[in-house]
Amino acid sequence: MAYVITQRCCNDASCIAECPVDCIRPTPEQREFASTEMLYIDPDTCIDCGACVDACPVDAIFSEDELSASLARFKDVNAAYFERHPLEADTSPLVQHVRPPKELGTLRVAIVGAGPAACYAAEELLSRADVEVEMLEKLPTPHGLVRAGVAPDHPGTKGVSSMFESAFKRDTFQYHLNVEVGKHISHDELLEHHHAVIYAVGASTDRRLDVPGEDLPGSHAASEFVAWYNGHPAYADRTFDLSGERAVIVGNGNVALDVARILTLSNDQLAKTDIADHALAALQDSNIREVVLLGRRGPAQAAYSSSEFLALGYLDDVDIVIDERELDLDAASRATVDDPEVEPSLTLKIALAHEYAQKPLDGSKKRIVFRYLASPVAVLGDDKVEGVRIVANELVESDGAINAVPTDRTEDLGASLVLRSIGYRGEPVADVPFDERRGIIPNDTGRVVAADGSPVPGVYVTGWIKRGPRGVIGTNKTCAVETVEKVLEDFESRTLQAPAKGRAALIALLGERQADRVDRLGWRAIDQAERERGKQSGRPRVKFTSVDEMVDVAKS
């Protein structure tokens, strides 16, 4: 018997360090770790000790004898990885982390942002140095996309927040929530109070389609819809036209799949989650029966992960619709799939697409329809969205890349709601360099650099604003470790300027500028109140969606 990693895998690699027989791959030191969808356990080496189960922050690891029907296939997925990548001893040298010398004193670090990237950086700092960490976040609540981005029907994925809260109980860590950098405190003032500032502000804007009609009422960024149903205060008052029978999502990544599920789940299923009350009420009255996802390239290049694609097949009362004629692979895609070095998840994606295409459909069910090799060229309508004009694409290989090239074949698809889910980009931070083309803060392995490539003293970056919008929650861990390593190197080499002021001065300053600052006790009160509200209706929590409400609870 062996343990099996399943759908929820967050890639933070906590399990790897705990495995006594080194049977989990890929490791952060291996090249493929940066692009892997999930981690895998070698069934022939696993000794069934359960150490990885205890270490997993999102409860993604199960004994193969305890797999539910929806997870059973992951036993084969784990085994298939090691058929293509036989387990060899990881000969990478063990990194021996040494704490900075005590004579350097206490390292003071401000972290701007409170999402997974910020939390992993704080956790790493707290374990590596004599440090005081101040985490500043413009919302009254922490955890970023774990709270406001993870789909309500994926509660296990949100378990990583419990791990962070456990690490943040010590007094060397302080929350400063409902505090906006650039409004309540400047970049220069942060440096005045800290040796270093780490920006972990994510990628908060959506990429645009740049097609006619994109700004019609009924056409939105998918991230707005996600924030709305997750109760983000800035989006709680948004409205979405759910009166029609079809919605179109441009893009087919995991966010697009999340949105498609939320639009097709039954009222009973949604009512058991922590979805925002206003969204629950609106979706209960929704007329949408079909959600179409447009992918500009073919099934071999689809952006969704195989685990999320597999999970769709277990939705109650939802048909997954795929036209088998769209699954014919071009020569370059076929070569990629047949490559013995390719991750087995790609093979699974193709196999699943064929299985869905061949499965009989039930006309009484809602439908999630996958359209490959299709791109929008216009959003149709006069005063509001009435449909989408799409063009059929062909795949062309050029310089080793497979690109989608439009043909002259177009089609009009009626819809009342269009959501674009084609990627994110970061926004500039006041007084910090910014790369407009890439949408990130320019950096060298976490050290922020100026236009001439020289490091900006004391300024660092981690997460999507560092590397671009790619990876899952746990990807931020290795990213944060790399950045923290640079902070500690610079602290030990005495290149960081000692702060002129300390924690007491910072708290006094923020108290003057933002009377509604929420600290750790305030956040704890909000968290507890939301959980208590949830108990009354059998839900994990009922979120506050008003900043004023949260502040009132925090002050109480």
ZAMI-911346 format. One line per 3 residues: number of its first residue (from 1); their letters; for each residue x, y, z of C-alpha. Coordinates in steps of 0.1 Angstrom, whole numbers, plus 2048, in hexadecimal, padded with zeros to 3 digits. Layout:
<recs>
NUM = A = X,Y,Z | ...;
</recs>
This chain:
<recs>
1 = MAY = 800,800,800 | 80C,823,7F8 | 801,847,7FC;
4 = VIT = 7F4,85B,7DE | 7F4,880,7D7 | 7D3,88C,7C8;
7 = QRC = 7C1,8AA,7B9 | 7C7,8C3,7D5 | 7ED,8C2,7D2;
10 = CND = 7FA,8E6,7D8 | 81E,8DF,7CF | 82D,8F0,7EE;
13 = ASC = 844,8D1,7F3 | 83E,8CE,818 | 839,8A9,813;
16 = IAE = 85B,8A4,802 | 86F,8AF,820 | 85C,897,837;
19 = CPV = 85F,878,821 | 878,860,832 | 87E,84C,812;
22 = DCI = 880,86A,7FA | 865,85C,7E3 | 852,87C,7D9;
25 = RPT = 85B,88E,7B9 | 863,8A6,7AA | 877,8B8,7C5;
28 = PEQ = 87B,8DE,7C5 | 89F,8D8,7BA | 895,8C7,79A;
31 = REF = 88F,8DA,77A | 86C,8CC,774 | 85F,8D8,796;
34 = AST = 859,8FA,788 | 840,8ED,76E | 831,8CF,77F;
37 = EML = 80B,8CE,785 | 80F,8BA,7A5 | 826,8A4,7B9;
40 = YID = 827,87E,7B7 | 82F,861,7CF | 841,843,7C2;
43 = PDT = 82B,825,7CC | 848,80C,7CB | 85D,820,7E4;
46 = CID = 842,82E,7FB | 843,81D,81E | 821,828,828;
49 = CGA = 82D,83C,846 | 815,859,842 | 82F,875,848;
52 = CVD = 825,886,828 | 800,885,832 | 807,898,852;
55 = ACP = 81D,8B2,83F | 804,8B9,823 | 7F3,8DB,829;
58 = VDA = 7D6,8D4,812 | 7CD,8B0,81B | 7D5,8A3,7F8;
61 = IFS = 7E6,882,802 | 7D3,862,808 | 7DA,83D,80C;
64 = EDE = 7D3,82B,7EB | 7BA,816,7FE | 7A6,835,809;
67 = LSA = 7A3,846,7E7 | 77F,851,7DF | 771,849,7BC;
70 = SLA = 779,86C,7B0 | 79E,869,7BC | 7A4,845,7B3;
73 = RFK = 7B5,84D,792 | 7D1,860,7A4 | 7E0,83E,7AE;
76 = DVN = 7E7,838,789 | 7F2,85C,784 | 80D,859,79F;
79 = AAY = 819,838,792 | 81A,845,76E | 832,861,778;
82 = FER = 84C,849,784 | 848,833,766 | 855,850,751;
85 = HPL = 86C,85E,76C | 87A,841,77F | 883,84A,7A3;
88 = EAD = 8A7,852,7A8 | 8B8,85F,7C7 | 8B7,885,7C9;
91 = TSP = 8DC,88E,7C9 | 8D6,8B3,7CE | 8EB,8BF,7EB;
94 = LVQ = 8D6,8C6,80A | 8D4,8EB,812 | 8E0,8F2,835;
97 = HVR = 8CF,912,840 | 8E2,926,859 | 8D2,941,86E;
100 = PPK = 8E2,963,86C | 8FA,96B,888 | 8EA,978,8A7;
103 = ELG = 900,997,8A8 | 8EE,9A4,889 | 8CF,9A9,89F;
106 = TLR = 8AB,9A5,895 | 8A3,9A7,870 | 884,9BC,869;
109 = VAI = 870,9B3,84A | 850,9C2,83C | 83C,9AC,825;
112 = VGA = 822,9BE,80F | 805,9A6,807 | 7F7,98A,81B;
115 = GPA = 7F0,96E,801 | 803,94D,7FF | 822,95D,7F1;
118 = ACY = 824,975,80E | 81C,95A,827 | 836,942,81B;
121 = AAE = 850,95E,81C | 846,966,840 | 846,942,84A;
124 = ELL = 869,93D,83B | 877,95C,84D | 869,952,86E;
127 = SRA = 87A,930,86C | 89B,93D,860 | 8A4,95C,874;
130 = DVE = 8A0,972,892 | 886,987,881 | 868,99E,885;
133 = VEM = 850,99B,868 | 835,9B6,861 | 81B,9AB,848;
136 = LEK = 807,9C7,838 | 7E7,9C0,824 | 7CD,9D8,816;
139 = LPT = 7B0,9C1,81F | 7A5,9BA,843 | 7AB,995,83C;
142 = PHG = 7CB,982,833 | 7D2,964,81C | 7CB,975,7FA;
145 = LVR = 7C0,95D,7DF | 7BD,940,7F8 | 79F,954,806;
148 = AGV = 793,967,7E7 | 79F,951,7CA | 79C,92C,7D3;
151 = APD = 77A,91F,7C8 | 760,91A,7E5 | 75C,8F5,7DB;
154 = HPG = 781,8EE,7E2 | 783,8F3,807 | 7A0,8DC,80C;
157 = TKG = 7B7,8F3,7F7 | 7B0,90E,810 | 7C0,8F9,82C;
160 = VSS = 7E2,909,825 | 7D6,928,838 | 7D4,914,858;
163 = MFE = 7F9,90C,854 | 801,931,851 | 7ED,93B,86F;
166 = SAF = 7FF,921,884 | 820,930,87A | 815,953,881;
169 = KRD = 80B,950,8A5 | 82C,95D,8B2 | 831,982,8BC;
172 = TFQ = 84D,986,8A3 | 832,986,888 | 818,9A2,885;
175 = YHL = 7FB,9A8,86E | 7F3,9CB,862 | 7D2,9C5,84F;
178 = NVE = 7BC,9DF,83F | 7DC,9F3,839 | 7E5,9FD,816;
181 = VGK = 809,A04,80C | 809,A24,7F8 | 7EC,A32,80B;
184 = HIS = 7F2,A2D,830 | 817,A28,82E | 830,A2E,812;
187 = HDE = 84C,A18,804 | 867,A2F,812 | 856,A2D,835;
190 = LLE = 856,A07,833 | 87C,A08,82D | 880,A21,849;
193 = HHH = 871,A07,861 | 880,9E7,853 | 8A0,9D8,845;
196 = AVI = 88D,9C9,828 | 86B,9CB,816 | 85D,9AD,803;
199 = YAV = 841,9B5,7EA | 829,997,7E6 | 80C,9AA,7D6;
202 = GAS = 803,990,7BB | 7F5,997,799 | 7D4,9A9,79E;
205 = TDR = 7C9,9B4,77B | 7BD,99E,75E | 7CA,99D,73B;
208 = RLD = 7B2,9AA,721 | 7A4,99A,702 | 7A8,9BA,6EE;
211 = VPG = 78A,9B1,6D8 | 76B,9C6,6CF | 74F,9C5,6E8;
214 = EDL = 766,9BB,705 | 758,9D6,71B | 733,9D0,716;
217 = PGS = 71E,9C9,735 | 720,9A4,73B | 744,9A1,731;
220 = HAA = 75C,99E,74F | 77D,992,75B | 77A,96F,76B;
223 = SEF = 78D,97C,789 | 771,995,790 | 758,978,791;
226 = VAW = 76F,963,7A7 | 774,980,7BF | 74E,986,7BF;
229 = YNG = 744,962,7C8 | 761,960,7E2 | 755,97F,7F4;
232 = HPA = 771,998,7ED | 765,9B9,7FB | 76F,9CD,7DC;
235 = YAD = 759,9B7,7C6 | 73B,9AF,7DC | 724,9C8,7CB;
238 = RTF = 72B,9BB,7A8 | 70F,9AC,793 | 712,992,778;
241 = DLS = 6F8,98A,75E | 6ED,966,765 | 6CC,969,753;
244 = GER = 6D6,957,733 | 6DC,932,72E | 700,934,722;
247 = AVI = 720,943,730 | 741,944,71D | 762,943,72E;
250 = VGN = 780,94D,719 | 79D,937,726 | 79F,914,733;
253 = GNV = 7B7,916,751 | 7AE,90B,774 | 79D,92D,77C;
256 = ALD = 787,928,75E | 77E,905,76B | 776,913,78D;
259 = VAR = 75E,92C,77E | 74E,912,768 | 748,8FC,787;
262 = ILT = 739,918,79C | 721,921,77F | 715,8FD,77C;
265 = LSN = 715,8F0,7A0 | 6F3,8EA,7B0 | 6E5,901,7CA;
268 = DQL = 6E9,8E6,7E5 | 70E,8E1,7DD | 715,906,7DE;
271 = AKT = 702,90B,7FE | 71B,8F4,810 | 739,90A,807;
274 = DIA = 746,92C,813 | 73B,93D,7F4 | 72F,961,7FB;
277 = DHA = 70B,964,804 | 704,97D,7E8 | 713,966,7CE;
280 = LAA = 700,948,7DC | 6DF,95B,7D8 | 6E7,966,7B5;
283 = LQD = 6F2,944,7A9 | 6D3,934,7B8 | 6BF,949,79F;
286 = SNI = 6D7,943,782 | 6C9,937,760 | 6EA,92B,753;
289 = REV = 6E9,908,746 | 709,907,731 | 72C,914,735;
292 = VLL = 743,914,717 | 769,917,71D | 77D,924,6FF;
295 = GRR = 7A2,918,6FC | 7B6,928,6E0 | 7CC,90A,6DD;
298 = GPA = 7C6,8E4,6DD | 7C0,8CB,6F9 | 7E5,8C4,6FC;
301 = QAA = 7EB,8E8,705 | 7CD,8ED,71B | 7D5,902,73A;
304 = YSS = 7C1,8EF,753 | 7D2,8D5,769 | 7CA,8B0,763;
307 = SEF = 7BE,8AD,787 | 7A4,8C9,784 | 799,8BB,762;
310 = LAL = 795,899,771 | 780,8A6,78D | 766,8B5,775;
313 = GYL = 75C,892,76C | 74E,88C,78F | 737,8AA,790;
316 = DDV = 713,8A1,796 | 6FA,8AB,77C | 714,8BA,765;
319 = DIV = 71D,8AD,742 | 741,8B4,736 | 73D,8B9,710;
322 = IDE = 75A,8B6,6F8 | 759,8B1,6D2 | 771,895,6CA;
325 = REL = 779,8A5,6A9 | 78B,8C1,6BC | 7A2,8A7,6CC;
328 = DLD = 7B6,89E,6AE | 7DA,8A7,6B6 | 7F2,8B9,69E;
331 = AAS = 814,8A9,699 | 826,8C0,6B2 | 80C,8B9,6CD;
334 = RAT = 80D,894,6C7 | 833,894,6CA | 830,8A7,6EB;
337 = VDD = 817,88E,6F9 | 82C,870,6EE | 84C,87E,6FD;
340 = PEV = 857,865,717 | 863,882,72D | 842,894,72E;
343 = EPS = 82F,895,74E | 813,87A,74F | 7F9,895,757;
346 = LTL = 7FA,8A0,732 | 7F2,87D,727 | 7D6,87C,740;
349 = KIA = 7C8,89D,733 | 7C5,88E,710 | 7B6,86D,71C;
352 = LAH = 79C,87F,731 | 792,896,714 | 78B,877,6FF;
355 = EYA = 778,866,71B | 762,885,720 | 75C,887,6FA;
358 = QKP = 750,863,6F9 | 73A,864,717 | 714,865,710;
361 = LDG = 703,886,719 | 6E4,88C,72E | 6D0,8A8,71F;
364 = SKK = 6C1,8B0,741 | 6E2,8BA,751 | 6F6,8DA,750;
367 = RIV = 713,8DA,739 | 738,8E5,73A | 744,8E6,716;
370 = FRY = 768,8E7,70C | 771,8F7,6EA | 795,8F4,6DF;
373 = LAS = 7A7,908,6C4 | 78E,925,6C8 | 794,949,6CF;
376 = PVA = 77C,967,6D3 | 77E,982,6B9 | 761,997,6C6;
379 = VLG = 748,999,6E2 | 726,99E,6D2 | 709,9B4,6DD;
382 = DDK = 6FD,9D8,6DD | 6F5,9E2,700 | 700,9C2,711;
385 = VEG = 711,9A1,709 | 6FD,98B,6F1 | 718,973,6E5;
388 = VRI = 73C,96E,6DA | 74A,96A,6B7 | 766,950,6B7;
391 = VAN = 77F,946,69D | 78D,924,698 | 7B3,921,69C;
394 = ELV = 7CE,90A,68E | 7ED,901,6A0 | 80E,90A,690;
397 = ESD = 830,900,69D | 84B,91B,69B | 86D,91C,6AC;
400 = GAI = 862,900,6C3 | 842,911,6CF | 81F,907,6C5;
403 = NAV = 80A,926,6BD | 7E5,92A,6B5 | 7DF,93B,694;
406 = PTD = 7BC,946,68A | 7AB,939,66B | 78F,949,657;
409 = RTE = 774,933,668 | 75F,946,681 | 740,93E,696;
412 = DLG = 728,952,6AB | 71F,944,6CD | 702,953,6E1;
415 = ASL = 708,95B,706 | 6FE,974,720 | 71E,973,735;
418 = VLR = 742,973,729 | 75F,96F,741 | 783,972,736;
421 = SIG = 79C,95C,748 | 7BB,960,734 | 7D5,969,74F;
424 = YRG = 7DF,984,767 | 7F9,99F,76A | 807,9B3,786;
427 = EPV = 803,9D8,78D | 81E,9F2,795 | 826,9F9,7B9;
430 = ADV = 82E,A1D,7C2 | 853,A25,7C4 | 85D,A02,7B9;
433 = PFD = 86A,9F9,796 | 851,9E8,77F | 854,9D4,75E;
436 = ERR = 836,9DF,74A | 83B,9C5,72F | 83C,9A8,746;
439 = GII = 825,9B6,761 | 83D,9AE,77D | 856,9C0,794;
442 = PND = 878,9BA,784 | 88E,9A4,79A | 8AC,98D,79B;
445 = TGR = 8A0,96E,7AE | 88C,984,7C6 | 8A2,9A3,7C9;
448 = VVA = 891,9C0,7B8 | 8A6,9D0,79E | 8A7,9F3,78E;
451 = ADG = 8A6,9FB,769 | 8CC,9F6,767 | 8CA,9D4,777;
454 = SPV = 8D9,9DE,798 | 8C7,9D2,7B9 | 8B1,9EA,7CB;
457 = PGV = 8BD,9E9,7EF | 8A5,9D9,807 | 889,9D2,7EE;
460 = YVT = 87E,9AE,7E4 | 862,99D,7D4 | 851,97B,7D4;
463 = GWI = 833,96A,7C4 | 821,973,7A4 | 82E,997,7A5;
466 = KRG = 851,987,7A4 | 84D,96B,78A | 82D,972,778;
469 = PRG = 80B,961,77D | 814,93D,77C | 814,920,794;
472 = VIG = 7FD,914,7AF | 7FB,91D,7D4 | 819,908,7DF;
475 = TNK = 82F,915,7C2 | 832,935,7D7 | 845,922,7F2;
478 = TCA = 865,91B,7DD | 861,93E,7CF | 860,94D,7F2;
481 = VET = 87D,938,7FE | 893,946,7E2 | 88A,96A,7EA;
484 = VEK = 88F,965,810 | 8B1,956,808 | 8BB,977,7F7;
487 = VLE = 8AE,98B,815 | 8C3,977,82D | 8E1,979,817;
490 = DFE = 8DF,99E,816 | 8D9,9A1,83B | 8F7,98B,843;
493 = SRT = 90D,99F,82B | 902,9BF,83D | 8F5,9CF,81C;
496 = LQA = 8D3,9D6,82B | 8D0,9F8,83C | 8C5,9F5,861;
499 = PAK = 8A2,A04,866 | 8A1,A26,877 | 880,A1C,889;
502 = GRA = 872,9FC,897 | 851,9EA,89C | 843,A02,8B7;
505 = ALI = 848,A20,89F | 838,A0D,883 | 819,A05,897;
508 = ALL = 817,A29,8A3 | 819,A36,87F | 7FF,A1E,872;
511 = GER = 7E8,A26,88F | 7E9,A4B,885 | 7E4,A44,860;
514 = QAD = 7CA,A27,862 | 7B4,A26,881 | 7A4,A06,873;
517 = RVD = 7C3,9F2,871 | 7BC,9CD,878 | 7D6,9B9,88C;
520 = RLG = 7D9,994,893 | 7BE,994,8AE | 7A7,9A8,897;
523 = WRA = 7AB,98E,87B | 7A5,972,894 | 784,982,89E;
526 = IDQ = 779,985,87A | 783,961,873 | 771,954,891;
529 = AER = 752,968,88A | 750,95B,866 | 754,937,872;
532 = ERG = 738,93C,88C | 721,94B,871 | 729,92C,85C;
535 = KQS = 71F,914,878 | 6FC,921,878 | 6F7,916,854;
538 = GRP = 70E,8F8,852 | 729,909,83E | 74F,90D,844;
541 = RVK = 74A,933,849 | 734,950,83D | 74B,96C,833;
544 = FTS = 747,990,83A | 748,9A3,819 | 749,9C6,827;
547 = VDE = 769,9D7,834 | 755,9EA,84D | 745,9CA,85B;
550 = MVD = 768,9BA,85E | 777,9D8,86F | 759,9D9,888;
553 = VAK = 75E,9B4,890 | 784,9B9,894 | 780,9D6,8AC;
556 = S = 767,9C3,8C1;
</recs>
